[in-house]
Amino acid sequence: MTINERQDEIIAEMSELDDWMDRYAYIIDLGNSLPPIAEEYKTPQNLIEGCQSRVWLHADLNSEGKVEFTADSDAILVKGIISMLIEVLSGHTPQEILDADLYFIDRIGLSEHLSPTRSNGLLAMVKQIKMYALAYRELEGR
């Protein structure tokens, strides 16, 4: 499934929910279904700078040249947000991740329903994901 196809699925799923309490519950459920990150990756190097909550993000480049992300957070809503980002971007090439326009964030209204500190954290998560993709693209270019 392409990045845009997955974004469109999330938009469709969220559009079925009428109010933001239901949408928050949906995001939290996504976080609860996030596969656990290995304890060995819960290190200071994997903490995302700029998040109010603690968010760990780890990336590996698989044998097919696709980036696989794992993550965790100590905040349930943030765990759901990182879960959506991983669901959309994991399993794609570094270039696909770098080229991705993450339009689902605005289309589901997430940006406008987060506090300023959570919005900053969301931007920090996206930035870190793209930094991993950039690093892996550079490694592949050698």
C-alpha positions as a printed Julia matrix, in Angstrom:
142×3 Matrix{Float64}:
   0.0    0.0    0.0
   1.34   3.43  -0.87
   1.84   6.23   1.64
  -1.07   8.18   0.15
  -3.38   5.15   0.13
  -2.75   4.61   3.83
  -3.28   8.33   4.56
  -6.59   8.18   2.68
  -7.65   5.16   4.78
  -6.93   7.04   8.0
  -8.87  10.07   6.72
 -11.84   7.83   5.84
 -11.74   6.06   9.22
 -11.57   9.35  11.12
 -14.34  10.96   9.05
 -16.75   8.32  10.38
 -16.21   9.68  13.9
 -18.38  12.67  14.68
 -16.7   14.34  17.6
 -13.18  14.83  18.83
 -13.62  12.7   21.93
 -14.29   9.73  19.63
 -11.32  10.69  17.46
  -9.04  10.91  20.49
 -10.27   7.47  21.59
  -9.5    6.12  18.1
  -5.97   7.59  18.2
  -5.42   6.13  21.68
  -6.61   2.71  20.42
  -4.04   2.93  17.61
  -1.35   3.61  20.2
  -2.48   0.66  22.29
  -2.14  -1.61  19.24
   1.39  -0.35  18.47
   3.84  -3.26  18.72
   6.19  -2.67  21.66
   9.63  -1.26  20.98
  12.49  -3.43  22.22
  13.77  -2.22  25.59
  17.27  -1.94  24.11
  15.98   0.93  21.93
  14.56   2.93  24.85
  17.76   4.91  25.07
  18.52   8.63  25.27
  19.79   8.51  21.64
  16.34   7.37  20.48
  14.4   10.0   22.43
  12.89  12.64  20.17
  13.96  16.14  21.08
  11.15  18.69  21.2
   8.44  16.46  22.6
   6.89  17.25  25.95
   6.34  13.52  26.49
   9.02  10.93  26.14
   8.94   9.4   22.66
  11.42   6.79  21.52
  11.84   6.16  17.79
  14.06   3.54  16.21
  14.56   2.82  12.51
  16.15  -0.03  10.59
  16.75  -0.4    6.88
  15.58  -3.86   5.8
  17.12  -6.03   3.1
  14.66  -4.63   0.53
  15.88  -1.08   1.14
  12.8   -0.05   3.1
  12.77   1.71   6.45
  11.01  -0.04   9.34
  10.14   2.08  12.37
   9.36   1.1   15.93
   8.35   3.54  18.63
   6.89   4.04  22.07
   5.78   6.91  24.29
   4.92   7.39  27.93
   1.81   9.4   26.93
  -1.16   7.49  25.49
  -2.26  10.13  22.99
   1.29  10.7   21.76
   1.74   6.95  21.38
  -1.31   6.97  19.11
   0.07   9.85  17.05
   3.47   8.18  16.53
   1.57   4.98  15.72
  -0.26   6.74  12.86
   2.98   8.19  11.51
   4.64   4.76  11.59
   1.62   3.12   9.99
   1.8    5.59   7.1
   5.59   5.7    6.61
   7.07   2.39   7.77
   7.89  -0.1    5.03
   8.76   2.5    2.42
  12.03   3.54   0.84
  13.96   6.47   2.28
  13.15   8.53  -0.82
   9.42   7.79  -0.59
   9.48   8.93   3.05
  11.39  12.1    2.19
   8.98  12.89  -0.66
   5.84  12.19   1.39
   3.34  14.98   1.9
   1.69  14.07   5.19
  -1.63  15.67   4.33
  -3.65  13.38   6.59
  -2.55  15.36   9.67
  -4.43  18.46   8.5
  -7.3   16.63   6.82
  -8.29  14.8   10.0
  -8.02  18.06  11.95
  -5.26  16.8   14.2
  -3.15  19.95  13.98
  -5.95  22.2   15.15
  -6.96  19.93  18.04
  -3.54  19.57  19.65
  -2.1   21.9   22.25
   0.87  23.97  21.07
   3.31  21.7   22.92
   1.76  18.57  21.35
   1.88  20.24  17.91
   5.57  20.95  18.42
   6.04  17.32  19.42
   4.25  16.15  16.27
   6.57  18.29  14.15
   9.56  16.87  16.02
   8.37  13.31  15.34
   7.95  13.98  11.62
  11.35  15.67  11.51
  13.06  12.71  13.22
  11.4   10.22  10.86
  12.6   12.25   7.86
  16.1   12.51   9.38
  16.29   8.7    9.6
  15.13   8.47   5.97
  17.74  11.03   4.9
  20.51   9.16   6.73
  19.51   5.84   5.15
  19.27   7.41   1.7
  22.81   8.75   2.1
  24.04   5.32   3.2
  22.43   3.69   0.18
  24.04   6.24  -2.13
  27.52   5.02  -1.25
